[in-house]
Amino acid sequence: MCLGRKKHSQDLFFNIFKKRSTSQIHKIFAYHTLKAEFTMATHFDRTKPLAGLPPKDVLDNYKPTITNKLELEAALSLIKTTFENKLKENVNLTRVSAPMFLSKTSGFNDNLNGVERPATFSPRDFPDIKLEVPFSLAKWKRWALHYYDVPVGQGIVADFRGLRCDDDVDFTHSLYVDQFDWEKVISQEDRNEDYLKNTVKQIYAALYETEQSLAKNFGIEAVLPKDIVFVSSDEALKEHPDATPKERENIYCAKHGAVFFMGIGGKKEDGTLRHDGRAPDYDDWMTNRSCGGTGLNGDILVWNPLLKQSFEISSMGIRVNPEVLIKQLELCDANERKELIWHKMLLNGTLPQTIGGGIGQSRLCQFMLRCAHIGEVQHGWYNPEEVEVLKEKNVTLLGLGEF
């Protein structure tokens, strides 16, 4: 590491810890110890130089499917418009406006792993007020269903844009987040495995139909299978106990083309992550399923033929009810969240029972257009050293991403 990068890392470390309480610092250390000890479903390894680059064999032979910039924008528009329309039609959703910032004291921001720094600012004339750019709309959407008085069986979708200052920046992740954030009202009786699976099939149908439309209009070969396969993370762990979470995902995605990994979050008997992490206050990752596994949530994964690895398109699930929220907060030592406005509304029954998730727009476009780097389909910021390598390898980042 060069001196400049080392100094930047030291400054970042100091900024993260200053103005933190002792309990917050303990949680930060616990989280990063968790990341160091438990292998999660990711390919990013910050200990390696230029860790954010695509695999070498991909870069050495890379040829973009679309090279004209205006034609690329037309393809991006087709993907996003087609998918959103199909999603609304299949899942019965209405598009609504989305907030660009939320009050820190509301508890409406997604906590992610509980230690990431939100982009925060104060209005000029109200210096004591802290507003945050949301990480996602996971909690806000559930409140919005109450606000819009949405009936059972109907839902909403928002065109969400956010920032994640502490996210890994690599060929599939960036600081900028854009996703179709959706949420749907369900009944208590709908909180089951069958309802989850039916909803996954509806979303996957929108993916499949979008790729077919792209193939017809831009001549890019469609690769998605007609149907998605359901895999229990508990069963996958039994069948491949020595594989990492990412390796297990690769095994099943390579075999089936499209997989819904059910049961994300919680820990194994030895205390390590069962498959990957989840916050305690939106997805239900502890309810028993009829198949023998636990968790009414999961990830939609597809096999990426260019990157030759599993590729996450969506994280989703049936949301916590008051009983499950209390249990998951206790397991995660996060009982203080019960005092936040959003959590109080859920615990007192104001907020409805829901299912919801997010579908990454740039991630979706990267897959559909067979791009080596997510920066080819969104305006972002990336490691300048890696940008120079990408330029040499025929990877053109969109807009100011190449500076």
N, C-alpha and C positions, 0 to 999 in steps of 0.2 A: 504494500500500500504506500503511495507517495505521501509526502508530508502534508500536502494540501488536503487530501482525502482523509488522512488520519485526524488532522485538526478539525475538519468538518464533522467527523464522527464524534470527537470529543465534545464539540460544541452542542451537537444534537443530544448527546447523552446528558449533558448538564441541563439543557433546556427542558428535557423531559422530566427531570427530577426536581428542578427548582419550583418552589411554591406548592409542593406536594406534601400532604400530611404523612406521618409515619405509616399509618395503615395503608395509604395508597401506594407508598414505596414498597411495602411488603407485598402487595398484590402484584406490582410490576415485576418484582424479582420472582415471585411464584409463577407468573405467566411465562416469563422468558426461560425459567428453569423447565417449565412444562414443555416449551417448544424445543428445548435442547434435548430433553430426555425422551420425549414421545414422538415417534415419527408420524407426521400427519400426511394427508393426501395432497402432496405438493412436490414440484420438481425443483423449487428454488432453493439454492444453497449459498447463503451469503458469504461463506468461508472461501468460495472459489472466485478467482478473478473473472471479471466480465460475466458474472453469473446470470445476467438477464438476457443473454443472447439465445436465439433458437439453437437447436442441436447443430453441430458442425456439418453433418451430412446433408441437412436441409439447406443450410446456407450455401454450401459448395455447389449445389445443383439447382438453385432457386430461379424460377421464372414466373413472374406475376401473371395471373390470369387476365388482368385488365391493366393496360399501361397508360391509356388516355385518361387524364384527370377528370374531365367532365363526364366521360362514360362511367368512370368509377363512382362518381357522385350519383349518377342515375341508378346504378346498381344498388348502392347503399339505400337510396330512397325506396326502390322497389322492395328490397328485403324488409325494411322497417315498416313500410306501409302495409304490405301484404300480411306480414306476420301479425301486426297489431289488429288488423281487421279480422283475420281468422281467429285470433285469440278471443276477441270480443264476441264473435259469433259462437264459437264452440263452448266457451265457459260462461256465457251470458253476462258480459261485463259492459259497463258504461265508462267512457273516458271522463276523468275529472282533472281539475287543475291541481298542481302540486306545489308545496312551499319550497322556497330556496333556502330558508333558515328557520330555526326553531328556538324557542326560549330554553336556556340551559336548565332552568328550574322546573320545567314541565315534565321532564323524564320521557319526552316523546322521541328523542333521538335513539337510534339503534346503538346499544352498548358494545356491539361486536364482542371482543374478548375482555372488555372492561378497562383497558389501559391505553388504547389508542387515543391520540390527541385530535379532537375535532378542530376544524378551521373555525376560529372564534373571533368575534368583533363586538364592539359596543357602538350604539348609535351616538353621533356627535354630542347631542345634548343630554344623553342619559348614560354617563360613563359607568354607572354601577350596574347597568343591565348587560348581561352576556347573552349574545345570540350565537347559535352554532349552525354551520352548514351540515346538514344531516349526512350520516354515512349511508343510510337507506331509509325507506319509509315503512319499515316493518311494523312499528307501533302506531305511527300516524295513520296508516291506512285503516287500522281497526277502529280508531276513533272516528275517522271519516265516514265509515259505514254507519256509525251511530249518528253523526252530524247530518248526513244526507237521508237518514231514516230508510236505509235500504232493506227491503224485505228478504226473507229466507229464500235462497235459490238464485239471488241476483248479487252482482258485485261491481267493483270499480277497478279501473286500471289508470295509472298515471305515468306520464313520460318524465321519469325522475332523472335529475342531474345532481351529482354530489361530488365531494372531495374526500379522499382518504390519505391524509398526510403521512401516515406511518405504514402504508401498504408496501409490500414488496413490488418493485418496479422491474418487470421483465417482459418477455415476449407475449404473455397472455394477461398481464396485470398492469394497471397504471394508476396514477394519482387521481385521475378523472374517472368518475363512475357514471355510466348512463344505462338505465335499465327500465324495462316495462315492469313497474311495481303494481301487483294486482292483489286483490283481497275479495273474498266472497262470503256472504252470510250463510251459515249452515245451522241445522238444528242439532240439539244434543244427540239425537239418534244417528246423525250423520258422522259422528266422531268415531270412525271405524276404518279398517283396512280397505274394504271394498270401495268406499266413497273416495278414499285417497287414490286408489288405482284408477278409478273411472276418470277422475280429474286429470291425472297424469296422461291418460290416453287422449283426452281432449286437447291438452297442450301439445303433446307430441304430434297429433294430427295437424296442428297449425304449423309446426316445424316442417313436417313432411310436405305439406301443400306449398309452403313458401319455397322450399328447395326445388320443387317441380316447376314452379313459376319462373324461378331464376334460370333453370336449365333451358326452359322454352324461350326465354327472352334474350339470354346472353350466351347460350351454348356451353355452359359449365356443367360437366357431367354430374348428375345426381347420384349420391352414394348412400343415402339413408334408407334403411329397410322399411317396409310398410308398417311393421309393428314394433313396439318397444318391449323389451324383456324385463321382468321384475326380479331383482336379486336382493336377498336379505343380507345385510352386512354381517349379521351373526353367523349365518350359514357360510358366507364367503370366508369368514375368519376360521371356521372349523375346517373347511376344505383346503385352505391355504394358510396354515398357522404361521409359517415362517416368512411369508411375503409381507412387504410393507403395504399400507393402505393404497398408495399409488400403484404399486405392482398388482394388487388385487383388482383395482379398477381397470388396469390395462388388460389383464387376463380376460375379464368378462366382456369388455368393450370390443376387443379384438375378435372375440368369438361371435358376438351377437350384433355388433354394429351400433346398437342403441340400447342403453340399460338405465333402469331406475334403481339406484342403490337405496334400499329402505333401511331406516334406522341409523341416523347420524347424530352423534352427541352421546354423552354419558361415558362411563368407564367400564373396563373389564374388571374381573375379580381381583387382579393384581394391582389395580389402581391406575393403569395406563388407559389412554383413550381407546375406546372401542373401535373407532374408525377415524373420526375427525371431530373438531370442536363445534359446539353450538351454544349460543347464549341461553340462559335459563328462562327467559321471559317472553319468547315468542313461539318457537316450535315445541311440540310435545314429543320429547325423545325418550320417555320412560314408560308410556302405556303399553301393556302387553298386546301383541297381535295374535290372531288366530293361528298363524303359521308357526308360532313359537318364538318369534323374535320380539324385540321391543322397539317402540318408537313409531309414531304416525307421521313421519317426515322422510325426506330423502333428497337425492340429487339426480337430475336428468343428465346423463353422460352419453356422449357419442364417441365413436372412433374417428380420430382425425387422420385422414389418409396421407396428408402432407407431413405432419409432425410425428406420425406413427405412435400415437399415445392417446389415452382417454382424454376427453375434452369436456369440461363442465359447461353446460348451457344454463342450467337453472338450479336454484336451491329453493325448496318449498316444503310445505307441510300443513297439517292440521294444527291449529294454534292451541296454546295452553288454555285450559279452563281454570277457574279459581283454585280448585283442589290441586291440580298439577302444578300451577304456578308456585304455590306455597311449598310443595315438595322440592321442586327444582331449584328454587331460591335457597332453600335450606341446604341442599346438596352442594351448591356452589358458593356457600357462605356469602350470600348476597341479600340477606334479609333486610338491609337498610333500604333497598329499593321499594319496599312495601309502602314507604312514606311519600313516594313520588306521586304526582297527580294521576298519571296514566295508570299506574299499578293500583291505586285506590279505586279508580273507575272500573277496572277489571274485577277486583276483589268484591266490590259491592254490587256487581251485576249490571252496571250501566252499559258496558261494552258487550256486543253480541258474540256468539260462538262463530268462529270463522276458520277458513282455510285460505292460504295465500302463499305468495312467493315472489321471486324476482327473476326476470330473464334478461341477462346482459345483452344490450343492443350491440355494442362493439364486439363482444365475444361471439355473438350470433353471426355478425357480418364477417368476422375473421374466419370463422369456420366455413360459411357459405361460399366465400370468395377464395378459399384455400390460400390465405395469407400466412406468411411466416411470422409476422410480428403484428401485434394489435395496433401499433402506431401507424400501420398502413391504412387503417379505417377510422381513426379518430385523431383529433388534435390533442396532443399530450406533451409531456416532458420526459426525457429518458437520459440515462447516463451518457454524457458527451463522448466518452471513450468508446462506448458501444455503438453510438450513432455513427462514428467514423468507420467502424467495421461494417455496419449495415450498408453504408453507402458503397463500400468496395464490393459488397456481395449482391448488388442489384436489388436491395430492399429500399424502397422510397417511402419515407415516413410522410404522413399527411401534414401539410402546412408547416407551422413553426416547430413541429416535433423534431425537425432535422437540425435545429439550431441549438 
